[in-house]
Amino acid sequence: MRRWDFGLTAALLFMSLVAIAFRPAVPLVWNPDIAQPINFYEGWAKVPEQESYDNAFKVQWELFLRHIALDEPFPWTLLQGAKGVHLAEIGLESWQKRRWLDVPPLK
């Protein structure tokens, strides 16, 4: 989930859901000494879907199978896959160290 704050509006982004809330509708008081009387989900409005996207993993897998079965071109090489893994590893390291890291070239 990602959250953005745009002054009077906030946005939440999930894998398949985008929701917005307007600041005046968001309660600003929280009292940990009492049971929570507010349903915070009620203040969020779902953003209507503009386009429907197919599952990216499925689409890429189908392209790979077509490449194997029908000898069609496949746009990603083993090096491209290794670069993706390399970037993911740097991302995890960056998260663990809580700082930006340079992405060195893959050797």
N, C-alpha and C positions, 0 to 999 in steps of 0.2 A: 504494500500500500504506500502511496505517496500522498503528501498533503502540501498544498500551497495556500498561502494567505495573500489576498489581493486587497487589503484595506477593509472595505465593507463586505467583501465576499471571500469565502474560502472554498477550496475544491479538494475532493478526495478522488484518487484514481486507484482502482483495483484492477485485477487482470481483465475483467469483463464488465466493469461498472464504473461510471463516472457520476459523482454526486456533488452538488453545490449547496452551500448554506449562506444566507445573508446575515451579516453581523447582528442586526437588530433581533433576529430570531434565535440567536445563540445565547443561552443563559451564561452569565459571567460569574455567578456565585456558586461556590461549592463548599459544603459543610461536611467534613468527614465524621462529625459526631452524630449524624442522623442518617437513616436509610435514604438512599437516593430516590427522590420523588419524581425526577425528570427522566423521561425516555429521550435520550439525546438523538436517537435515530429519526425521531419525528421531525426534527428541524432540517433534515437534509432532503433535497429534491433530486431525484434521479434525472440525469441528462439523457434525453432521448437518443437512441442510436442513429447515427448518420449513415453508416455503412455496416454491413455484416462481413466479418472476415473469417476465413477458414482457419483451421488450426495450422500454424506455421510449421510445426514439427511434422505433421501429416503431409503437408504440401511438399516439404523438402524430401521426405522419405519417398513419396511417390515419384518425384523427379529422379531420385537415385535409382529406384527400381526400373524406371523407364530407361535410364542410362544403361543398366545391366542387361535388361531383357531385350531392348530394341536398339541398343548401341547409339542412343541419342546423346548429344553433348551434355556434360554435367559441369556447371559453372564453378564449382568449388573443388579445389585440390586438397591433397593431404596437408600441404603447407598452410592453406587457408584455415583448415580445421585446427592445426597446431597453433596458429596465431590467436584463434578464439579461446583455446584452452589457456594459452599464455596470458591473455588479457584477463580472463576470469581469475587466474592465480594472483596476478598483480592486484586485481580488485579486492580479493580476500585479504591480501597482505596490507593493502591500504586501509581497509576497514579495521583490521586488528591493531595496526599502529596508530589509527585515528589521524592520518595525515595524507596529503597528496603524495603520490609516487610517480616518477617518470616511468614510462613504458619503454624499456630498452628494445632495440631491434632483435628479432629472433634469429639465432645463429644456427 
